[in-house]
Amino acid sequence: MMQGKRVLSFGAGPGLWPDEVLARASELILPGPGTGLSPLEMSHRSPDYGEFHARALASLRRLLGAGQEHEVLLLPGGATMQFAMAPANLIPVDGVADYLVTGRWARLALSNARKWAQARVVASSEGEAFAEIPARETWDLDERAAYLHLTSNNTVVGTQLPLLPKGLDCPMVIDASSDVLTRELPLDGVGMLYAGAQKNLGPAGLGLVLIRRELLEIMPRSLPAMLSYREHAARGSLLNTPPTLLIVLLSLMLDWIEGEGGVPEMCRRADERAEIVYSALSSHPGVYSLPARAPWRSRTNVVFRLVDSARDGDFLAQATGRDLVGLEGHRSVGGLRASLYAPMPVDGARRLASLLDDFAAALGREGA
């Protein structure tokens, strides 16, 4: 049972958790009647922990639509670790990879790749302050590329790639950290998909990797084992002691997502939440502005500004007074941001919309 008031966090990560999952986690963390052990104390080789581990991997397979041609891995380090692991594993000696630069994290992925191999920018919207996704016809793709790296959703500026491209000559590597399981992501043409868990999947510090098995066969054997997808896959993500508690918590979150209706229901809720918040913002153009351009606006990270930025502090104070927190924009751009990840209830979007309307009305009365 929850103690005290419940505050809704719209922070970009770690994200909100459903009350039901938190309640289950609080019960589970104590020693169980069967084993007398907490999950914090279980050996990663024990059958009791193994049930959680296997359940998490099986749930991810179902939710992602992975087939036998895919391997699903759970790795430490979140998405940032994959900025280095992906090029190290996937770009051959003297090879090249292509990167679409659509935001801060895509740019960071590119800079990490360049420490391992040659990485090219096929297109960038940096000159547009990342307010849009470059049109497909502007991409300068290299026929030699080992892969094309895409960031499906950009949390800092609030843009999202509406559809994955088709008909590429190389596999795609997708950073889906901030919209995984909130949208349908067909795996045709996807060589690898990765995501940090801390937004839609629960615990910070854990990374999900889905990779085609055929790519495992061509990876270099010179990599240290802990940096090798092949080695992790061969041992079922048990190469060393994994972050056991994080995987237990992940399994609980995945149980909740499946119980609520899986990806189709998460997609429906994502659409509804986004519509509620964007509608409220668009209703008051003299008070709020949206830096991301309409065709590319994110459904999970709604970035907005007050036309009078001097009132940001007032807005945040009023939000806190309504138990709505985490609405500050990224430190690199300022402004305001509402992250609407999978566990955010639709009512949370309604509460935020009510604040947006009331704040705009109060400013209108001040100016009257």
Wavefront OBJ file of the C-alpha trace (Angstrom):
o trace
v 0.000 0.000 0.000
v 1.287 3.452 -0.905
v 2.253 5.739 1.950
v 1.472 9.470 1.729
v 0.569 11.462 -1.350
v 1.385 10.281 -4.889
v 3.361 12.721 -7.032
v 3.362 12.332 -10.821
v 6.777 12.716 -12.432
v 7.006 13.947 -16.021
v 10.811 13.730 -15.895
v 12.718 12.396 -18.890
v 14.205 9.573 -16.870
v 14.072 7.705 -14.630
v 10.426 7.685 -15.567
v 7.221 7.121 -13.653
v 6.293 3.661 -12.351
v 2.730 2.297 -12.098
v 1.470 2.079 -8.538
v 0.667 -1.605 -8.991
v 4.248 -2.400 -9.991
v 5.683 -0.404 -7.098
v 3.413 -2.257 -4.686
v 4.487 -5.627 -6.086
v 8.155 -4.594 -5.958
v 7.871 -3.484 -2.332
v 6.441 -6.880 -1.404
v 8.973 -8.794 -3.453
v 12.055 -7.076 -2.048
v 11.525 -8.723 1.346
v 12.624 -12.339 1.935
v 10.067 -14.731 0.493
v 8.357 -17.556 2.377
v 9.809 -20.177 0.046
v 13.473 -19.250 -0.227
v 13.837 -16.960 2.769
v 15.835 -14.674 0.473
v 15.303 -11.255 -1.022
v 15.980 -10.869 -4.768
v 18.880 -8.695 -3.624
v 20.477 -11.809 -2.154
v 19.676 -14.416 -4.800
v 22.485 -15.939 -6.817
v 22.168 -15.171 -10.510
v 22.686 -18.913 -11.074
v 19.801 -19.914 -8.793
v 16.498 -21.259 -10.147
v 14.592 -18.609 -8.195
v 16.354 -15.721 -9.908
v 16.376 -17.666 -13.185
v 12.573 -17.515 -13.317
v 12.626 -13.702 -13.336
v 15.446 -13.620 -15.889
v 13.727 -16.008 -18.289
v 10.377 -14.280 -17.839
v 11.830 -10.875 -18.703
v 13.475 -12.197 -21.877
v 10.319 -14.044 -22.944
v 8.142 -10.978 -22.341
v 10.467 -8.804 -24.398
v 10.358 -11.300 -27.250
v 6.576 -11.228 -27.311
v 6.259 -7.456 -26.937
v 8.884 -6.661 -29.568
v 7.644 -9.294 -32.011
v 11.045 -10.986 -32.071
v 11.428 -14.249 -33.951
v 13.955 -17.054 -33.850
v 16.219 -14.932 -36.035
v 16.642 -12.483 -33.149
v 18.604 -12.583 -29.914
v 17.395 -10.530 -26.927
v 20.034 -9.354 -24.462
v 19.911 -7.588 -21.101
v 23.094 -5.636 -20.462
v 24.373 -3.154 -17.888
v 25.044 0.465 -18.759
v 21.777 1.549 -20.350
v 21.626 2.981 -23.858
v 24.837 4.985 -23.527
v 26.843 1.772 -23.303
v 25.445 0.788 -26.705
v 26.826 3.974 -28.273
v 30.221 2.253 -27.971
v 29.278 -1.431 -28.166
v 27.322 -1.151 -31.434
v 30.189 0.231 -33.547
v 32.740 -1.995 -31.835
v 30.734 -5.084 -32.737
v 29.177 -4.122 -36.056
v 31.690 -2.031 -38.024
v 34.374 -4.204 -39.633
v 38.020 -3.205 -39.828
v 38.356 -0.393 -42.399
v 34.550 -0.268 -42.549
v 32.116 2.614 -42.201
v 28.708 3.285 -40.646
v 26.107 5.949 -41.397
v 24.459 8.129 -38.741
v 21.350 10.305 -39.011
v 21.896 13.145 -36.529
v 18.567 14.375 -35.191
v 19.373 15.404 -31.633
v 21.782 15.456 -28.721
v 21.840 11.685 -28.170
v 22.225 10.884 -31.864
v 25.184 13.245 -31.925
v 26.673 11.532 -28.864
v 26.208 8.118 -30.494
v 28.088 9.417 -33.539
v 30.983 10.793 -31.477
v 31.364 7.451 -29.677
v 31.305 5.539 -32.954
v 34.124 7.691 -34.319
v 36.371 6.447 -31.516
v 36.091 2.940 -32.996
v 35.780 3.402 -36.736
v 34.768 5.699 -39.543
v 31.262 7.080 -39.013
v 29.550 9.422 -41.455
v 26.717 11.910 -41.079
v 24.125 11.107 -43.739
v 21.997 14.115 -42.765
v 21.618 16.422 -39.779
v 18.974 18.820 -38.530
v 21.378 20.564 -36.158
v 21.252 23.697 -38.306
v 17.487 23.739 -37.670
v 18.021 23.422 -33.900
v 16.878 19.798 -34.314
v 13.286 21.011 -34.771
v 12.645 18.488 -37.555
v 13.829 15.178 -39.020
v 15.737 15.547 -42.332
v 13.688 14.393 -45.311
v 14.566 10.902 -46.571
v 15.549 12.216 -50.025
v 18.302 14.349 -48.439
v 20.136 11.429 -46.832
v 23.593 10.841 -48.274
v 23.856 7.086 -47.727
v 27.078 5.165 -48.295
v 26.667 1.848 -50.100
v 29.577 0.483 -48.044
v 27.914 1.222 -44.683
v 27.736 -1.615 -42.171
v 24.553 -0.047 -40.789
v 22.472 3.121 -40.607
v 22.015 4.419 -37.055
v 18.717 6.151 -36.273
v 17.314 7.620 -33.065
v 13.592 6.938 -33.184
v 12.666 9.650 -30.673
v 14.624 12.684 -29.488
v 13.960 13.583 -25.882
v 15.700 16.963 -25.689
v 13.835 18.783 -28.482
v 10.787 16.528 -28.714
v 10.912 15.101 -32.227
v 10.119 11.583 -33.408
v 10.786 9.629 -36.593
v 7.235 8.843 -37.799
v 8.166 5.739 -39.807
v 11.283 3.646 -40.203
v 12.722 3.846 -43.737
v 12.388 0.889 -46.094
v 14.492 -0.449 -48.928
v 17.912 0.299 -47.453
v 21.013 -1.539 -48.590
v 22.238 -1.992 -45.015
v 20.596 -2.937 -41.708
v 19.317 -0.261 -39.370
v 20.511 0.176 -35.790
v 17.729 1.881 -33.826
v 18.084 3.722 -30.520
v 14.496 3.362 -29.285
v 15.140 4.309 -25.676
v 12.377 6.858 -25.290
v 9.571 5.304 -27.324
v 10.123 1.544 -27.159
v 6.829 -0.328 -26.563
v 4.818 2.899 -27.022
v 4.717 2.472 -30.812
v 4.781 -0.321 -33.345
v 8.346 -0.731 -34.607
v 8.403 -3.325 -37.406
v 11.639 -5.268 -37.388
v 11.957 -5.622 -41.173
v 15.315 -4.109 -42.050
v 16.315 -3.687 -38.403
v 19.638 -5.309 -37.602
v 19.679 -4.131 -34.010
v 17.375 -2.226 -31.685
v 18.500 -0.984 -28.312
v 16.991 0.969 -25.440
v 17.838 2.169 -21.976
v 15.276 0.769 -19.564
v 14.788 3.871 -17.438
v 12.001 5.503 -19.470
v 9.386 2.974 -20.581
v 10.733 -0.223 -19.029
v 11.473 0.828 -15.475
v 14.891 0.565 -13.870
v 17.815 2.852 -14.698
v 21.205 1.284 -15.459
v 19.891 -1.569 -17.604
v 20.000 -1.841 -21.381
v 17.894 -3.868 -23.803
v 19.442 -5.085 -27.066
v 17.569 -6.953 -29.777
v 19.900 -8.131 -32.540
v 19.685 -10.401 -35.559
v 21.610 -13.629 -35.007
v 23.230 -13.418 -38.433
v 25.086 -10.307 -37.261
v 26.503 -12.187 -34.281
v 28.311 -14.523 -36.670
v 30.323 -11.768 -38.345
v 31.406 -9.889 -35.235
v 35.091 -9.618 -34.385
v 36.423 -12.229 -31.979
v 39.103 -9.883 -30.682
v 36.753 -7.891 -28.441
v 36.906 -8.370 -24.676
v 34.077 -10.686 -23.644
v 32.159 -8.002 -21.739
v 32.029 -5.836 -24.886
v 30.956 -8.642 -27.212
v 27.313 -9.189 -28.108
v 28.244 -12.682 -29.255
v 29.626 -13.613 -25.833
v 26.620 -12.189 -23.996
v 24.241 -14.011 -26.334
v 26.072 -17.315 -25.951
v 25.529 -17.118 -22.194
v 21.961 -15.869 -22.158
v 22.902 -12.462 -20.698
v 24.591 -14.268 -17.807
v 28.202 -13.750 -18.878
v 28.929 -12.276 -15.464
v 26.708 -11.398 -12.515
v 24.003 -9.281 -14.149
v 22.166 -6.422 -12.393
v 19.805 -8.955 -10.855
v 17.473 -6.614 -9.003
v 17.068 -4.411 -12.086
v 16.080 -7.434 -14.164
v 13.608 -8.562 -11.487
v 12.034 -5.088 -11.552
v 12.040 -5.111 -15.358
v 10.133 -8.397 -15.338
v 7.474 -6.827 -13.104
v 7.093 -3.845 -15.435
v 6.809 -6.118 -18.468
v 4.170 -8.205 -16.689
v 2.215 -4.978 -16.158
v 2.531 -3.895 -19.801
v 1.339 -7.270 -21.053
v -1.478 -7.328 -18.516
v -2.674 -3.908 -19.651
v -2.939 -5.030 -23.275
v 0.630 -4.998 -24.584
v 2.017 -2.724 -27.275
v -1.350 -2.005 -28.987
v -2.754 -0.584 -25.760
v 0.470 1.292 -24.955
v 0.278 2.849 -28.454
v -3.349 3.848 -27.944
v -2.567 5.500 -24.617
v 0.481 7.260 -26.060
v -1.704 8.782 -28.780
v -4.345 9.848 -26.276
v -1.880 11.403 -23.830
v -0.097 13.321 -26.571
v -3.360 14.591 -28.065
v -4.536 15.884 -24.691
v -1.331 17.802 -23.933
v -0.677 19.152 -27.437
v -4.301 20.265 -27.707
v -4.007 22.259 -24.486
v -0.750 23.864 -25.597
v -2.091 24.738 -29.043
v -5.171 26.342 -27.512
v -3.042 29.131 -26.016
v -0.603 30.290 -28.742
v 0.023 33.580 -26.955
v 1.271 31.726 -23.872
v 3.020 28.578 -25.142
v 5.187 27.785 -28.148
v 6.324 24.432 -29.546
v 9.901 24.294 -30.895
v 9.440 20.938 -32.665
v 7.706 21.236 -36.029
v 4.308 19.613 -36.377
v 5.010 16.553 -38.587
v 7.788 15.366 -36.275
v 6.452 16.141 -32.793
v 7.094 13.409 -30.273
v 4.292 11.475 -28.599
v 6.447 10.715 -25.567
v 8.413 13.933 -24.966
v 6.340 17.092 -25.332
v 8.787 20.013 -25.352
v 7.303 23.476 -24.990
v 8.192 27.021 -24.045
v 6.459 29.872 -22.298
v 6.388 32.873 -24.609
v 7.367 34.841 -21.507
v 10.202 32.608 -20.285
v 10.529 34.744 -17.148
v 7.406 32.938 -15.907
v 8.963 29.454 -16.076
v 9.545 29.461 -12.331
v 5.917 30.401 -11.665
v 4.693 27.578 -13.906
v 6.926 24.994 -12.219
v 5.879 26.180 -8.766
v 2.214 25.819 -9.666
v 2.898 22.375 -11.102
v 4.600 21.295 -7.887
v 1.617 22.605 -5.951
v -0.517 20.157 -7.935
v 1.913 17.272 -7.351
v 3.197 17.392 -10.952
v 6.998 17.409 -11.091
v 9.860 16.881 -13.526
v 8.603 19.426 -16.077
v 11.886 21.286 -16.504
v 13.403 21.184 -19.980
v 16.796 19.619 -20.632
v 19.612 21.690 -19.192
v 21.104 22.250 -22.656
v 17.995 24.024 -24.019
v 15.940 25.117 -21.023
v 12.220 25.640 -21.328
v 9.726 22.983 -20.271
v 9.119 19.341 -21.120
v 6.535 16.699 -20.276
v 7.670 13.110 -20.742
v 4.699 10.811 -21.285
v 6.185 7.341 -21.075
v 4.252 4.075 -21.044
v 3.465 4.038 -17.291
v 2.042 7.598 -17.306
v -1.731 7.320 -16.786
v -3.943 9.165 -19.236
v -5.308 11.043 -16.239
v -1.810 12.426 -15.700
v -2.004 14.047 -19.140
v -5.417 15.465 -18.216
v -4.032 16.925 -14.987
v -1.199 18.561 -16.901
v -3.630 19.936 -19.504
v -5.735 21.411 -16.724
v -2.672 23.186 -15.358
v -1.784 24.482 -18.826
v -5.299 25.878 -19.272
v -5.465 27.408 -15.801
v -2.020 28.987 -16.064
v -2.891 30.537 -19.434
v -6.212 31.818 -18.070
v -4.475 33.434 -15.088
v -1.999 35.199 -17.388
v -4.934 36.412 -19.453
v -6.576 37.899 -16.379
v -3.319 39.607 -15.411
v -3.110 41.220 -18.825
v -6.750 42.317 -18.899
l 1 2 3 4 5 6 7 8 9 10 11 12 13 14 15 16 17 18 19 20 21 22 23 24 25 26 27 28 29 30 31 32 33 34 35 36 37 38 39 40 41 42 43 44 45 46 47 48 49 50 51 52 53 54 55 56 57 58 59 60 61 62 63 64 65 66 67 68 69 70 71 72 73 74 75 76 77 78 79 80 81 82 83 84 85 86 87 88 89 90 91 92 93 94 95 96 97 98 99 100 101 102 103 104 105 106 107 108 109 110 111 112 113 114 115 116 117 118 119 120 121 122 123 124 125 126 127 128 129 130 131 132 133 134 135 136 137 138 139 140 141 142 143 144 145 146 147 148 149 150 151 152 153 154 155 156 157 158 159 160 161 162 163 164 165 166 167 168 169 170 171 172 173 174 175 176 177 178 179 180 181 182 183 184 185 186 187 188 189 190 191 192 193 194 195 196 197 198 199 200 201 202 203 204 205 206 207 208 209 210 211 212 213 214 215 216 217 218 219 220 221 222 223 224 225 226 227 228 229 230 231 232 233 234 235 236 237 238 239 240 241 242 243 244 245 246 247 248 249 250 251 252 253 254 255 256 257 258 259 260 261 262 263 264 265 266 267 268 269 270 271 272 273 274 275 276 277 278 279 280 281 282 283 284 285 286 287 288 289 290 291 292 293 294 295 296 297 298 299 300 301 302 303 304 305 306 307 308 309 310 311 312 313 314 315 316 317 318 319 320 321 322 323 324 325 326 327 328 329 330 331 332 333 334 335 336 337 338 339 340 341 342 343 344 345 346 347 348 349 350 351 352 353 354 355 356 357 358 359 360 361 362 363 364 365 366 367 368
